[in-house]
Amino acid sequence: MPDYPGVAVSKSTIQEAMTDQGYTTERATRIDRLASMEAHQTPTEGTATFATTDTYPKTVTIIDTSGMAIAGKQHRVDGFIDLSALASGESIKISEYMMIKSGGSYVLYAQETYSDAQDLPLLHITTKPAKYGLKVELTMDSAPAADRSFDYQLFVKAVE
């Protein structure tokens, strides 16, 4: 991609130029929106904790978009889960679910298990696009040797 020098141009200047080229103001506004059509909400951040005293198997939902304002619009989840706390002899399962009908139930569509300490512990996940809801869960089937905490940062990206 060519490296052009930065030029400060206002939104109204661009819209005026587009209108001069035959675009209606409404069309110029829509074209101006293209760069931000897939906008993300404030990230969902937190820590999923698995204590030695918890009952196992234990599942922690780290995001569920069905109750968010974004439900009903095409969206996906993109982000990171830090698996640094995973130790030798332990495993954690990451499950992704999608709701394909308004008011429906979640259906599992992807699942992966990570075992032992990870050489590359920062896991990047990107879900499939959905309209009614996406859910990501972490599950440990047995108690860890010590309390474990897994930080995450997830972005809900939606077509606005």
PALOVO-474740 format. One record per atom (N, C-alpha, C): residue in one letter; atom name; y negated, x, z. Coordinates in pm, 1 decimal, padded with zeros to 6 digits. Atoms other than C-alpha are relative to their C-alpha. Layout:
BEGIN
[fimi "a" "CA" [Y X Z]]
...
END
This chain:
BEGIN
[fimi "m" "N" [00117.0 00084.8 00000.0]]
[fimi "m" "CA" [00000.0 00000.0 00000.0]]
[fimi "m" "C" [-00123.4 00089.5 00000.0]]
[fimi "p" "N" [00119.1 -00084.3 00005.5]]
[fimi "p" "CA" [-00342.4 00145.3 -00091.2]]
[fimi "p" "C" [-00075.9 -00003.9 00131.3]]
[fimi "d" "N" [00078.3 -00009.1 -00122.0]]
[fimi "d" "CA" [-00560.8 00261.7 00193.8]]
[fimi "d" "C" [-00146.8 -00021.0 -00036.7]]
[fimi "y" "N" [00137.8 00032.0 00032.4]]
[fimi "y" "CA" [-00895.6 00088.1 00148.6]]
[fimi "y" "C" [-00087.3 00017.7 00123.1]]
[fimi "p" "N" [00088.5 -00012.8 -00116.6]]
[fimi "p" "CA" [-01194.5 00162.2 00369.3]]
[fimi "p" "C" [-00028.8 -00137.5 00058.6]]
[fimi "g" "N" [00027.5 00126.5 -00066.7]]
[fimi "g" "CA" [-01264.0 -00108.5 00625.4]]
[fimi "g" "C" [-00137.5 -00053.2 -00035.2]]
[fimi "v" "N" [00126.0 00063.8 00033.2]]
[fimi "v" "CA" [-01535.1 -00351.9 00526.7]]
[fimi "v" "C" [-00010.8 -00125.6 00085.5]]
[fimi "a" "N" [00019.8 00117.8 -00084.3]]
[fimi "a" "CA" [-01676.4 -00610.1 00765.8]]
[fimi "a" "C" [-00047.9 -00116.1 -00085.9]]
[fimi "v" "N" [00034.1 00118.6 00077.7]]
[fimi "v" "CA" [-01678.2 -00948.9 00593.8]]
[fimi "v" "C" [00029.1 -00120.9 00087.5]]
[fimi "s" "N" [-00019.2 00118.2 -00083.7]]
[fimi "s" "CA" [-01724.9 -01279.3 00770.9]]
[fimi "s" "C" [00087.7 -00102.1 -00071.4]]
[fimi "k" "N" [-00084.7 00107.1 00053.0]]
[fimi "k" "CA" [-01495.4 -01575.4 00726.1]]
[fimi "k" "C" [-00080.5 -00090.6 -00093.4]]
[fimi "s" "N" [00081.6 00089.0 00083.6]]
[fimi "s" "CA" [-01780.5 -01785.3 00587.6]]
[fimi "s" "C" [-00033.4 00065.2 -00134.5]]
[fimi "t" "N" [00027.7 -00070.5 00125.3]]
[fimi "t" "CA" [-01860.7 -01516.7 00326.0]]
[fimi "t" "C" [00119.8 -00009.9 -00094.5]]
[fimi "i" "N" [-00121.4 00010.3 00081.7]]
[fimi "i" "CA" [-01499.7 -01520.3 00204.9]]
[fimi "i" "C" [00014.1 -00141.4 -00054.4]]
[fimi "q" "N" [-00012.9 00139.0 00044.1]]
[fimi "q" "CA" [-01495.2 -01900.6 00191.7]]
[fimi "q" "C" [-00103.1 -00033.4 -00107.0]]
[fimi "e" "N" [00103.5 00023.7 00101.0]]
[fimi "e" "CA" [-01824.9 -01906.0 -00001.7]]
[fimi "e" "C" [00040.4 00062.7 -00133.7]]
[fimi "a" "N" [-00041.7 -00068.0 00123.3]]
[fimi "a" "CA" [-01687.9 -01652.7 -00254.1]]
[fimi "a" "C" [00113.9 -00076.7 -00067.0]]
[fimi "m" "N" [-00112.2 00075.3 00056.6]]
[fimi "m" "CA" [-01372.0 -01856.4 -00298.0]]
[fimi "m" "C" [-00049.3 -00131.4 -00059.3]]
[fimi "t" "N" [00056.5 00124.3 00051.3]]
[fimi "t" "CA" [-01572.6 -02176.5 -00344.0]]
[fimi "t" "C" [-00071.0 00026.8 -00133.1]]
[fimi "d" "N" [00067.1 -00037.8 00124.4]]
[fimi "d" "CA" [-01780.9 -01997.3 -00609.5]]
[fimi "d" "C" [00100.4 00022.9 -00113.3]]
[fimi "q" "N" [-00103.5 -00024.2 00100.0]]
[fimi "q" "CA" [-01453.1 -01914.2 -00788.8]]
[fimi "q" "C" [00074.5 -00128.2 -00038.6]]
[fimi "g" "N" [-00060.1 00126.5 00039.0]]
[fimi "g" "CA" [-01361.8 -02282.8 -00814.1]]
[fimi "g" "C" [00091.0 -00061.9 00105.6]]
[fimi "y" "N" [-00079.6 00058.2 -00107.7]]
[fimi "y" "CA" [-01172.3 -02334.5 -00489.0]]
[fimi "y" "C" [-00084.9 -00099.7 00077.4]]
[fimi "t" "N" [00072.6 00091.4 -00087.2]]
[fimi "t" "CA" [-01268.6 -02634.3 -00283.0]]
[fimi "t" "C" [-00011.4 00065.8 00137.1]]
[fimi "t" "N" [00015.5 -00054.5 -00134.9]]
[fimi "t" "CA" [-01387.8 -02560.2 00071.4]]
[fimi "t" "C" [00129.0 -00018.2 00078.4]]
[fimi "e" "N" [-00126.5 00025.4 -00070.1]]
[fimi "e" "CA" [-01066.6 -02718.1 00201.9]]
[fimi "e" "C" [00105.7 00101.0 -00043.6]]
[fimi "r" "N" [-00099.0 -00096.7 00051.1]]
[fimi "r" "CA" [-00852.3 -02496.0 -00022.9]]
[fimi "r" "C" [-00033.3 00140.5 00049.6]]
[fimi "a" "N" [00040.7 -00131.9 -00048.0]]
[fimi "a" "CA" [-01053.1 -02186.6 00073.3]]
[fimi "a" "C" [00035.9 00017.2 00147.9]]
[fimi "t" "N" [-00035.3 -00004.8 -00141.9]]
[fimi "t" "CA" [-00998.5 -02269.3 00441.4]]
[fimi "t" "C" [00150.1 00018.5 00017.4]]
[fimi "r" "N" [-00146.4 -00013.7 -00008.6]]
[fimi "r" "CA" [-00624.1 -02306.3 00388.9]]
[fimi "r" "C" [00044.0 00140.1 -00039.4]]
[fimi "i" "N" [-00036.7 -00135.2 00042.2]]
[fimi "i" "CA" [-00599.9 -01975.2 00201.9]]
[fimi "i" "C" [-00038.4 00099.8 00108.4]]
[fimi "d" "N" [00043.0 -00088.0 -00108.1]]
[fimi "d" "CA" [-00796.0 -01806.8 00481.8]]
[fimi "d" "C" [00099.1 -00003.8 00115.8]]
[fimi "r" "N" [-00098.2 00015.4 -00107.6]]
[fimi "r" "CA" [-00530.1 -01938.1 00724.5]]
[fimi "r" "C" [00129.5 00074.8 -00024.6]]
[fimi "l" "N" [-00130.3 -00057.3 00033.9]]
[fimi "l" "CA" [-00241.6 -01768.3 00542.3]]
[fimi "l" "C" [00037.8 00119.2 00087.6]]
[fimi "a" "N" [-00031.0 -00119.2 -00078.7]]
[fimi "a" "CA" [-00268.2 -01445.7 00741.2]]
[fimi "a" "C" [00051.2 -00034.4 00139.4]]
[fimi "s" "N" [-00041.3 00033.3 -00136.4]]
[fimi "s" "CA" [-00211.0 -01628.7 01068.6]]
[fimi "s" "C" [00092.4 -00121.2 00006.3]]
[fimi "m" "N" [-00086.6 00117.6 -00001.8]]
[fimi "m" "CA" [00028.5 -01903.6 00964.0]]
[fimi "m" "C" [00117.0 00015.5 00095.0]]
[fimi "e" "N" [-00105.0 -00021.9 -00096.8]]
[fimi "e" "CA" [00308.8 -01745.8 01159.5]]
[fimi "e" "C" [-00066.8 00064.5 00120.7]]
[fimi "a" "N" [00071.9 -00047.6 -00117.0]]
[fimi "a" "CA" [00120.9 -01717.2 01484.0]]
[fimi "a" "C" [00093.7 -00002.0 00119.4]]
[fimi "h" "N" [-00083.4 00001.2 -00118.9]]
[fimi "h" "CA" [00276.4 -01630.0 01814.8]]
[fimi "h" "C" [-00079.0 -00050.4 00119.7]]
[fimi "q" "N" [00057.3 00048.0 -00124.2]]
[fimi "q" "CA" [00210.4 -01789.1 02148.3]]
[fimi "q" "C" [-00008.3 00117.9 00096.4]]
[fimi "t" "N" [-00001.8 -00100.8 -00104.4]]
[fimi "t" "CA" [00144.5 -01592.4 02465.7]]
[fimi "t" "C" [00145.8 00034.2 00028.1]]
[fimi "p" "N" [-00141.1 -00034.2 -00017.0]]
[fimi "p" "CA" [00465.2 -01396.4 02525.8]]
[fimi "p" "C" [00059.5 -00058.0 00128.8]]
[fimi "t" "N" [-00076.3 00039.9 -00117.9]]
[fimi "t" "CA" [00729.0 -01524.3 02764.4]]
[fimi "t" "C" [00056.9 00128.7 00056.9]]
[fimi "e" "N" [-00043.5 -00124.3 -00062.6]]
[fimi "e" "CA" [00787.8 -01237.0 03003.4]]
[fimi "e" "C" [00063.1 -00030.4 00134.1]]
[fimi "g" "N" [-00061.8 00019.8 -00129.7]]
[fimi "g" "CA" [01006.3 -01204.1 03306.7]]
[fimi "g" "C" [00112.1 00097.5 00024.1]]
[fimi "t" "N" [-00113.6 -00083.2 -00038.4]]
[fimi "t" "CA" [01308.4 -01053.8 03473.3]]
[fimi "t" "C" [00116.6 -00090.9 00033.8]]
[fimi "a" "N" [-00123.6 00071.0 -00033.6]]
[fimi "a" "CA" [01662.9 -01190.1 03479.2]]
[fimi "a" "C" [00073.0 00086.1 00101.8]]
[fimi "t" "N" [-00061.0 -00076.5 -00107.9]]
[fimi "t" "CA" [01824.2 -01084.2 03805.7]]
[fimi "t" "C" [00141.5 -00047.9 00028.0]]
[fimi "f" "N" [-00139.4 00026.1 -00033.8]]
[fimi "f" "CA" [02194.3 -01062.9 03883.3]]
[fimi "f" "C" [00030.2 00077.1 00128.1]]
[fimi "a" "N" [-00024.5 -00063.5 -00129.9]]
[fimi "a" "CA" [02257.5 -00992.2 04252.3]]
[fimi "a" "C" [00149.8 00003.6 00029.9]]
[fimi "t" "N" [-00142.1 -00012.5 -00035.6]]
[fimi "t" "CA" [02589.6 -00880.9 04397.6]]
[fimi "t" "C" [00047.1 -00121.2 00079.5]]
[fimi "t" "N" [-00036.0 00115.0 -00084.1]]
[fimi "t" "CA" [02580.6 -01186.1 04626.4]]
[fimi "t" "C" [00000.4 -00132.1 -00076.1]]
[fimi "d" "N" [00001.2 00122.5 00080.2]]
[fimi "d" "CA" [02540.8 -01441.6 04342.4]]
[fimi "d" "C" [00143.5 -00042.5 -00033.1]]
[fimi "t" "N" [-00129.4 00051.5 00044.6]]
[fimi "t" "CA" [02829.4 -01659.9 04223.4]]
[fimi "t" "C" [00017.3 00030.9 -00147.8]]
[fimi "y" "N" [-00025.9 -00040.1 00138.6]]
[fimi "y" "CA" [02990.2 -01536.7 03900.5]]
[fimi "y" "C" [00116.2 -00077.5 -00057.7]]
[fimi "p" "N" [00098.6 -00044.7 00097.8]]
[fimi "p" "CA" [03004.9 -01597.1 03613.7]]
[fimi "p" "C" [-00136.9 -00063.8 00026.8]]
[fimi "k" "N" [00137.7 00046.3 -00019.4]]
[fimi "k" "CA" [02624.9 -01632.7 03626.8]]
[fimi "k" "C" [-00073.7 00008.1 -00132.8]]
[fimi "t" "N" [00079.1 00007.4 00122.6]]
[fimi "t" "CA" [02400.2 -01740.1 03339.3]]
[fimi "t" "C" [-00145.6 -00022.5 00034.8]]
[fimi "v" "N" [00144.8 00015.0 -00017.4]]
[fimi "v" "CA" [02022.1 -01701.7 03325.1]]
[fimi "v" "C" [-00060.1 -00031.9 -00136.4]]
[fimi "t" "N" [00071.9 00035.5 00122.4]]
[fimi "t" "CA" [01818.9 -01881.5 03057.3]]
[fimi "t" "C" [-00133.0 00072.8 00002.5]]
[fimi "i" "N" [00126.6 -00073.6 00001.0]]
[fimi "i" "CA" [01534.4 -01650.4 02958.1]]
[fimi "i" "C" [-00105.8 -00068.5 -00085.7]]
[fimi "i" "N" [00097.0 00082.3 00073.3]]
[fimi "i" "CA" [01372.8 -01889.1 02709.1]]
[fimi "i" "C" [00069.3 -00125.2 -00051.7]]
[fimi "d" "N" [-00044.8 00128.6 00053.7]]
[fimi "d" "CA" [01413.1 -02252.7 02607.2]]
[fimi "d" "C" [-00123.6 -00065.1 -00059.6]]
[fimi "t" "N" [00121.3 00048.9 00065.7]]
[fimi "t" "CA" [01161.4 -02374.2 02349.3]]
[fimi "t" "C" [-00006.3 -00152.2 -00011.6]]
[fimi "s" "N" [-00001.1 00145.5 00018.4]]
[fimi "s" "CA" [01262.8 -02742.7 02356.6]]
[fimi "s" "C" [-00107.3 -00070.3 00082.7]]
[fimi "g" "N" [00102.9 00061.8 -00083.1]]
[fimi "g" "CA" [01011.8 -02817.7 02633.3]]
[fimi "g" "C" [-00139.2 00053.3 -00027.6]]
[fimi "m" "N" [00131.0 -00059.2 00031.1]]
[fimi "m" "CA" [00729.2 -02614.4 02480.3]]
[fimi "m" "C" [-00075.7 -00087.3 -00099.4]]
[fimi "a" "N" [00084.2 00075.8 00093.3]]
[fimi "a" "CA" [00439.9 -02758.7 02282.8]]
[fimi "a" "C" [00037.1 00028.4 -00145.8]]
[fimi "i" "N" [-00037.7 -00041.5 00134.9]]
[fimi "i" "CA" [00581.8 -02580.3 01978.3]]
[fimi "i" "C" [00118.3 -00080.0 -00055.4]]
[fimi "a" "N" [-00116.8 00078.1 00044.7]]
[fimi "a" "CA" [00892.3 -02804.2 01965.9]]
[fimi "a" "C" [-00045.3 -00103.8 -00101.9]]
[fimi "g" "N" [00036.1 00091.4 00108.6]]
[fimi "g" "CA" [00885.4 -03010.6 01646.9]]
[fimi "g" "C" [-00064.8 00072.6 -00116.5]]
[fimi "k" "N" [00053.8 -00083.5 00107.4]]
[fimi "k" "CA" [00735.1 -02724.7 01442.4]]
[fimi "k" "C" [00099.5 00112.1 -00025.3]]
[fimi "q" "N" [-00090.9 -00110.4 00030.2]]
[fimi "q" "CA" [00932.8 -02456.7 01264.3]]
[fimi "q" "C" [-00043.8 00122.7 00079.0]]
[fimi "h" "N" [00030.9 -00116.3 -00081.9]]
[fimi "h" "CA" [00952.8 -02158.3 01497.5]]
[fimi "h" "C" [00123.3 00088.0 00017.6]]
[fimi "r" "N" [-00109.0 -00089.5 -00034.4]]
[fimi "r" "CA" [01163.1 -01860.6 01601.0]]
[fimi "r" "C" [-00043.4 00084.2 00118.9]]
[fimi "v" "N" [00027.4 -00086.5 -00114.3]]
[fimi "v" "CA" [01188.1 -01623.1 01896.0]]
[fimi "v" "C" [00027.4 00143.1 -00043.3]]
[fimi "d" "N" [-00009.9 -00140.6 00036.4]]
[fimi "d" "CA" [01133.9 -01251.2 01851.2]]
[fimi "d" "C" [-00044.3 00080.4 00121.5]]
[fimi "g" "N" [00042.2 -00077.7 -00115.3]]
[fimi "g" "CA" [01126.2 -00995.4 02129.1]]
[fimi "g" "C" [00103.2 00100.8 00045.9]]
[fimi "f" "N" [-00077.9 -00110.4 -00053.6]]
[fimi "f" "CA" [01295.9 -00747.3 02356.1]]
[fimi "f" "C" [00061.0 -00034.0 00135.4]]
[fimi "i" "N" [-00066.2 00007.8 -00129.0]]
[fimi "i" "CA" [01541.9 -00732.0 02643.2]]
[fimi "i" "C" [00035.6 00143.6 00037.7]]
[fimi "d" "N" [-00025.8 -00135.7 -00047.0]]
[fimi "d" "CA" [01564.8 -00412.3 02848.5]]
[fimi "d" "C" [00134.3 00003.6 00071.8]]
[fimi "l" "N" [-00133.8 -00010.5 -00057.6]]
[fimi "l" "CA" [01931.4 -00331.6 02918.6]]
[fimi "l" "C" [00020.1 00130.3 00078.7]]
[fimi "s" "N" [-00008.5 -00127.4 -00072.8]]
[fimi "s" "CA" [01851.6 -00007.9 03108.6]]
[fimi "s" "C" [00079.7 -00010.5 00128.6]]
[fimi "a" "N" [-00068.4 00015.8 -00128.3]]
[fimi "a" "CA" [01999.1 -00149.5 03430.0]]
[fimi "a" "C" [00151.4 -00011.0 -00013.5]]
[fimi "l" "N" [-00144.2 00016.1 00020.4]]
[fimi "l" "CA" [02344.7 -00198.7 03276.4]]
[fimi "l" "C" [00071.4 00132.0 00029.5]]
[fimi "a" "N" [-00070.3 -00121.6 -00042.8]]
[fimi "a" "CA" [02588.9 00049.3 03433.9]]
[fimi "a" "C" [00142.9 00002.9 -00054.3]]
[fimi "s" "N" [-00137.5 -00018.3 00044.3]]
[fimi "s" "CA" [02931.6 00184.4 03347.9]]
[fimi "s" "C" [00092.3 -00102.3 00066.3]]
[fimi "g" "N" [-00093.0 00100.0 -00051.7]]
[fimi "g" "CA" [03201.9 -00079.7 03386.5]]
[fimi "g" "C" [-00056.5 -00140.6 00006.5]]
[fimi "e" "N" [00064.5 00132.5 -00002.9]]
[fimi "e" "CA" [02955.9 -00370.7 03357.1]]
[fimi "e" "C" [-00025.8 -00047.2 -00142.5]]
[fimi "s" "N" [00034.0 00054.3 00131.5]]
[fimi "s" "CA" [02884.3 -00603.0 03068.7]]
[fimi "s" "C" [-00090.3 -00121.6 00017.0]]
[fimi "i" "N" [00088.9 00116.7 00003.1]]
[fimi "i" "CA" [02626.5 -00865.2 02978.6]]
[fimi "i" "C" [00010.9 -00062.6 -00138.4]]
[fimi "k" "N" [-00014.0 00075.5 00124.9]]
[fimi "k" "CA" [02652.9 -01134.7 02712.9]]
[fimi "k" "C" [-00134.3 -00066.6 -00031.2]]
[fimi "i" "N" [00123.4 00063.9 00047.9]]
[fimi "i" "CA" [02350.2 -01250.4 02509.7]]
[fimi "i" "C" [00042.7 -00113.6 -00092.5]]
[fimi "s" "N" [-00037.0 00117.3 00079.7]]
[fimi "s" "CA" [02387.9 -01604.4 02369.2]]
[fimi "s" "C" [-00125.4 -00066.6 -00054.6]]
[fimi "e" "N" [00111.8 00068.8 00065.1]]
[fimi "e" "CA" [02156.8 -01779.5 02122.6]]
[fimi "e" "C" [00046.5 -00139.0 -00042.6]]
[fimi "y" "N" [-00031.3 00140.0 00028.8]]
[fimi "y" "CA" [02153.1 -02156.9 02082.7]]
[fimi "y" "C" [-00113.2 -00062.1 -00080.3]]
[fimi "m" "N" [00099.1 00073.5 00077.4]]
[fimi "m" "CA" [01975.8 -02396.5 01846.0]]
[fimi "m" "C" [00025.8 -00149.7 00011.9]]
[fimi "m" "N" [-00006.7 00145.8 00003.0]]
[fimi "m" "CA" [01899.9 -02768.0 01859.5]]
[fimi "m" "C" [-00043.6 -00042.6 -00140.1]]
[fimi "i" "N" [00032.1 00034.8 00139.0]]
[fimi "i" "CA" [01908.7 -02917.7 01508.2]]
[fimi "i" "C" [-00034.7 -00147.6 -00019.1]]
[fimi "k" "N" [00032.0 00142.5 00007.7]]
[fimi "k" "CA" [01831.2 -03280.1 01591.6]]
[fimi "k" "C" [-00091.8 -00033.7 00116.3]]
[fimi "s" "N" [00091.2 00039.7 -00106.9]]
[fimi "s" "CA" [01543.0 -03429.0 01788.9]]
[fimi "s" "C" [00077.8 -00072.5 00110.1]]
[fimi "g" "N" [-00071.5 00059.5 -00112.4]]
[fimi "g" "CA" [01678.2 -03514.5 02133.4]]
[fimi "g" "C" [00146.7 00038.5 00005.7]]
[fimi "g" "N" [-00140.4 -00041.3 00005.7]]
[fimi "g" "CA" [02006.9 -03342.7 02046.5]]
[fimi "g" "C" [00035.8 00100.8 00106.8]]
[fimi "s" "N" [-00050.2 -00100.5 -00093.1]]
[fimi "s" "CA" [02207.9 -03083.9 02231.2]]
[fimi "s" "C" [-00004.2 00137.4 -00065.3]]
[fimi "y" "N" [-00004.6 -00136.4 00051.4]]
[fimi "y" "CA" [02202.9 -02708.0 02198.0]]
[fimi "y" "C" [00140.5 00033.1 -00049.0]]
[fimi "v" "N" [-00125.9 -00045.4 00057.1]]
[fimi "v" "CA" [02474.7 -02552.9 01982.0]]
[fimi "v" "C" [-00007.0 00152.7 -00009.6]]
[fimi "l" "N" [-00007.9 -00145.2 00005.1]]
[fimi "l" "CA" [02579.5 -02187.8 02013.8]]
[fimi "l" "C" [00013.3 00046.3 -00143.8]]
[fimi "y" "N" [-00014.5 -00053.5 00135.4]]
[fimi "y" "CA" [02525.6 -01989.3 01692.3]]
[fimi "y" "C" [00011.7 00151.8 -00003.4]]
[fimi "a" "N" [-00014.3 -00145.8 -00001.3]]
[fimi "a" "CA" [02521.7 -01622.2 01799.7]]
[fimi "a" "C" [00028.1 00045.6 00142.0]]
[fimi "q" "N" [-00034.8 -00051.1 -00132.0]]
[fimi "q" "CA" [02669.6 -01422.8 02083.9]]
[fimi "q" "C" [00044.4 00144.9 -00015.1]]
[fimi "e" "N" [-00034.9 -00141.4 00003.6]]
[fimi "e" "CA" [02701.4 -01052.0 02154.6]]
[fimi "e" "C" [00013.4 00049.6 00143.7]]
[fimi "t" "N" [-00020.8 -00056.8 -00132.8]]
[fimi "t" "CA" [02836.5 -00861.6 02456.0]]
[fimi "t" "C" [-00030.2 00149.4 -00004.9]]
[fimi "y" "N" [00033.8 -00141.3 -00013.7]]
[fimi "y" "CA" [02697.6 -00524.5 02563.9]]
[fimi "y" "C" [00066.6 00050.7 00126.3]]
[fimi "s" "N" [-00075.4 -00054.3 -00112.1]]
[fimi "s" "CA" [02913.1 -00309.1 02790.6]]
[fimi "s" "C" [-00043.7 00142.1 00030.8]]
[fimi "d" "N" [00031.2 -00134.4 -00048.4]]
[fimi "d" "CA" [02843.6 00002.7 02997.3]]
[fimi "d" "C" [-00147.8 00033.6 -00021.8]]
[fimi "a" "N" [00137.1 -00046.0 00018.4]]
[fimi "a" "CA" [02519.3 00199.4 03002.3]]
[fimi "a" "C" [-00026.1 00013.9 -00149.7]]
[fimi "q" "N" [00033.6 00000.3 00142.7]]
[fimi "q" "CA" [02341.4 00174.2 02667.2]]
[fimi "q" "C" [-00078.5 00125.2 -00037.7]]
[fimi "d" "N" [00073.9 -00116.9 00049.9]]
[fimi "d" "CA" [02229.5 00480.3 02469.6]]
[fimi "d" "C" [-00140.9 -00039.8 -00043.6]]
[fimi "l" "N" [00129.6 00055.7 00041.3]]
[fimi "l" "CA" [01948.3 00267.9 02323.1]]
[fimi "l" "C" [-00017.1 -00132.7 00075.2]]
[fimi "p" "N" [-00002.1 00117.6 -00085.8]]
[fimi "p" "CA" [01877.4 00020.8 02604.3]]
[fimi "p" "C" [-00098.2 -00112.3 -00034.4]]
[fimi "l" "N" [00095.8 00106.1 00032.5]]
[fimi "l" "CA" [01583.6 -00172.6 02453.6]]
[fimi "l" "C" [00054.7 -00079.3 -00118.2]]
[fimi "l" "N" [-00062.2 00086.2 00100.2]]
[fimi "l" "CA" [01747.3 -00457.5 02262.8]]
[fimi "l" "C" [-00105.8 -00088.0 -00065.5]]
[fimi "h" "N" [00091.4 00086.8 00073.5]]
[fimi "h" "CA" [01545.2 -00631.0 01990.1]]
[fimi "h" "C" [00079.2 -00120.9 -00048.7]]
[fimi "i" "N" [-00065.7 00120.8 00049.5]]
[fimi "i" "CA" [01638.5 -00992.3 01917.8]]
[fimi "i" "C" [-00097.2 -00079.4 -00085.9]]
[fimi "t" "N" [00074.8 00092.9 00084.7]]
[fimi "t" "CA" [01519.5 -01226.5 01644.9]]
[fimi "t" "C" [00093.2 -00116.7 -00026.6]]
[fimi "t" "N" [-00083.4 00117.6 00021.0]]
[fimi "t" "CA" [01654.5 -01578.9 01636.1]]
[fimi "t" "C" [-00016.5 -00051.9 -00142.8]]
[fimi "k" "N" [00015.6 00073.7 00124.9]]
[fimi "k" "CA" [01704.9 -01798.6 01333.8]]
[fimi "k" "C" [-00115.9 -00098.3 00019.5]]
[fimi "p" "N" [00105.5 00099.5 -00015.7]]
[fimi "p" "CA" [01421.6 -02045.3 01260.8]]
[fimi "p" "C" [00057.4 -00135.8 00038.6]]
[fimi "a" "N" [-00042.8 00133.2 -00044.9]]
[fimi "a" "CA" [01448.4 -02386.2 01426.5]]
[fimi "a" "C" [-00121.3 -00091.1 00010.7]]
[fimi "k" "N" [00107.6 00097.5 -00014.5]]
[fimi "k" "CA" [01245.7 -02703.6 01460.2]]
[fimi "k" "C" [-00001.6 -00062.3 00139.5]]
[fimi "y" "N" [-00003.5 00077.6 -00123.6]]
[fimi "y" "CA" [01364.5 -02874.1 01777.7]]
[fimi "y" "C" [00022.5 00082.6 00125.9]]
[fimi "g" "N" [-00015.3 -00082.3 -00118.6]]
[fimi "g" "CA" [01454.5 -02588.6 02008.7]]
[fimi "g" "C" [00091.5 00118.4 -00019.8]]
[fimi "l" "N" [-00080.5 -00121.4 -00005.0]]
[fimi "l" "CA" [01592.2 -02241.8 02063.4]]
[fimi "l" "C" [00016.5 00037.8 00146.3]]
[fimi "k" "N" [-00024.9 -00042.8 -00137.4]]
[fimi "k" "CA" [01747.7 -02104.8 02378.6]]
[fimi "k" "C" [00074.1 00132.7 -00004.4]]
[fimi "v" "N" [-00067.6 -00129.1 -00012.8]]
[fimi "v" "CA" [01849.7 -01750.6 02477.0]]
[fimi "v" "C" [00042.6 00014.2 00145.2]]
[fimi "e" "N" [-00055.0 -00014.7 -00134.4]]
[fimi "e" "CA" [02075.7 -01687.2 02775.8]]
[fimi "e" "C" [00065.4 00136.9 00016.9]]
[fimi "l" "N" [-00071.0 -00120.6 -00039.7]]
[fimi "l" "CA" [02208.4 -01379.9 02955.9]]
[fimi "l" "C" [00109.7 -00042.8 00097.0]]
[fimi "t" "N" [-00111.1 00034.8 -00087.8]]
[fimi "t" "CA" [02550.3 -01404.9 03123.8]]
[fimi "t" "C" [00073.2 00125.7 00043.9]]
[fimi "m" "N" [-00089.6 -00103.5 -00052.8]]
[fimi "m" "CA" [02739.1 -01167.2 03348.9]]
[fimi "m" "C" [00119.9 -00074.8 00056.1]]
[fimi "d" "N" [-00121.7 00068.7 -00043.8]]
[fimi "d" "CA" [03101.3 -01272.2 03406.0]]
[fimi "d" "C" [00046.9 00043.2 00138.4]]
[fimi "s" "N" [-00039.4 -00047.3 -00132.8]]
[fimi "s" "CA" [03153.8 -01059.4 03716.3]]
[fimi "s" "C" [-00117.3 00070.7 00066.7]]
[fimi "a" "N" [00109.4 -00058.3 -00077.5]]
[fimi "a" "CA" [02932.7 -00923.3 03991.8]]
[fimi "a" "C" [-00018.8 00147.7 -00034.6]]
[fimi "p" "N" [00026.1 -00141.8 00024.9]]
[fimi "p" "CA" [02763.8 -00590.5 03918.0]]
[fimi "p" "C" [00023.8 00081.4 00128.4]]
[fimi "a" "N" [-00021.7 -00088.3 -00114.4]]
[fimi "a" "CA" [02820.1 -00289.3 04145.9]]
[fimi "a" "C" [-00120.7 -00000.5 00094.6]]
[fimi "a" "N" [00124.4 00011.1 -00077.5]]
[fimi "a" "CA" [02457.9 -00325.7 04262.6]]
[fimi "a" "C" [-00085.7 -00105.1 -00068.7]]
[fimi "d" "N" [00088.6 00098.8 00061.3]]
[fimi "d" "CA" [02181.0 -00580.3 04201.3]]
[fimi "d" "C" [-00056.5 00056.5 -00130.1]]
[fimi "r" "N" [00050.1 -00042.7 00131.0]]
[fimi "r" "CA" [02071.1 -00564.2 03837.0]]
[fimi "r" "C" [-00112.6 -00094.1 -00044.1]]
[fimi "s" "N" [00113.0 00076.6 00052.5]]
[fimi "s" "CA" [01741.9 -00675.5 03681.6]]
[fimi "s" "C" [-00025.4 00041.4 -00144.1]]
[fimi "f" "N" [00022.4 -00024.0 00141.9]]
[fimi "f" "CA" [01678.2 -00709.1 03309.6]]
[fimi "f" "C" [-00133.4 -00062.5 -00039.8]]
[fimi "d" "N" [00131.5 00047.8 00042.2]]
[fimi "d" "CA" [01316.1 -00733.7 03195.5]]
[fimi "d" "C" [00007.2 -00046.9 -00144.9]]
[fimi "y" "N" [00005.7 00047.7 00138.0]]
[fimi "y" "CA" [01232.4 -00925.3 02878.3]]
[fimi "y" "C" [-00142.7 -00038.3 -00035.4]]
[fimi "q" "N" [00127.4 00045.0 00057.1]]
[fimi "q" "CA" [00933.0 -01001.5 02657.0]]
[fimi "q" "C" [00033.0 -00066.0 -00132.3]]
[fimi "l" "N" [-00036.6 00077.9 00118.8]]
[fimi "l" "CA" [00977.3 -01274.6 02398.3]]
[fimi "l" "C" [-00122.9 -00073.2 -00054.7]]
[fimi "f" "N" [00108.7 00069.0 00067.9]]
[fimi "f" "CA" [00732.7 -01416.0 02145.0]]
[fimi "f" "C" [00057.1 -00119.2 -00075.7]]
[fimi "v" "N" [-00034.4 00116.8 00081.2]]
[fimi "v" "CA" [00762.2 -01765.7 02003.5]]
[fimi "v" "C" [-00095.5 00003.3 -00117.1]]
[fimi "k" "N" [00080.9 -00004.7 00122.2]]
[fimi "k" "CA" [00640.7 -01741.3 01645.3]]
[fimi "k" "C" [00019.0 -00130.1 -00074.7]]
[fimi "a" "N" [-00007.7 00131.9 00062.6]]
[fimi "a" "CA" [00557.0 -02066.0 01473.0]]
[fimi "a" "C" [-00086.3 -00009.2 -00123.5]]
[fimi "v" "N" [00081.5 00032.6 00115.2]]
[fimi "v" "CA" [00431.3 -02194.2 01143.0]]
[fimi "v" "C" [-00098.7 -00106.4 00046.9]]
[fimi "e" "N" [00104.9 00089.5 -00050.0]]
[fimi "e" "CA" [00101.6 -02356.3 01239.9]]
[fimi "e" "C" [-00061.1 -00079.9 -00112.3]]
END
